[in-house]
Amino acid sequence: MPDWIINLFGMSYREIWTFTNIFAHLRTAFTGFSFKGFISSIVAVCDLLTMLLFSAPVPPRGQELNLDDYQLVFVDEFNQDELDTENWYVRNPGPVRCGYHSGSQVEVKDGNLIITGEYLEDGEFGSGWYTSAVSLKERYKNGYFEIRCKVNTSKEFWSAFWLQSSYPYKPEISQGGVGGAEIDIFESAHYNEPFGHCVFHAIHCSGVDGKQEGIDSLILGFYKDGNVAEYNTYGLEWTEDEYIFYINGVETVRSTFGNGVSQVEQDVIISLEIPVDEIKGLDKDTFETNYVVDYVKIYQK
């Protein structure tokens, strides 16, 4: 899309990406005509317009995942009786936002890793809302990262699978993402909100184009492919040149946001996130929400 159009309307990345794909589908609809291709292209344009106007989720429509050049270097299918602490650790136990992280909220059962969000009167750090996060002890650089999971179904907590280099994001370290970034392979989008039955991808870093203050963030759009409360796979192909995101083996979006992709090893994290502000309106005695993970796999060339 011409830069003058982007500058004239002050378009965000998501808007640029959406308009670019709308024109691409329209071009496909009216060239090399076939009835099936025409209909699928028009449906795609309608989906993209609802995303642009209402932030509605769209299905993945890109390339299919191809792992021919990759080898499996890590897998955990959670078939043991407890968390494999040779590979995983509980991340940042203690106060987190409006509650706490604790190993008590992590369970391995029936071939799944389960992270639970709930209120505990006698929790490890006192009474309050509890959840948890686990991270691999080994850090990785480049490859394909995939999780198969069911996201939790409450808007107060949200499920996530992500990579992180360091925190806080300092411009002199992050260097616009080249020296490290947070790459949200997926986060669930507040399940009970309007258009909430979906996930989104995002990238966070600092120091983009030499900027020395604040965090540079980019939400890459909202996506769906079936019921997010059932098992789906969410993946990231991190190459030397770009990030490519997938749902159920089909590309959703790709990006080189910032000054380029990360060139450093990063943590691999599974987390059930908790809000910043006090949680209101939930029954502390009965509320419980669960993030259920079937497996995590990592491939590298």
Secondary structure by P-SEA (a helix, b strand, c coil): ccaaaaaaacccaaaaaaaaaaaaaaaaacccccaaaaaaaaaaaaaaaaaaacccccccccccccccccccccccccccccccccccccccccccccccccccccccccccbbbbbccccccccccccccbbbbbcccccccbbbbbcccccccccccccccccccccccccccccccbbbbcccccccccccccccccccccccccccccbbbbbbbcbbbbccccccbbbbbbbccccccccccccccccccccccccccbbbbbbbbbccccccccccccccbbbbbbbcbbbbbcc
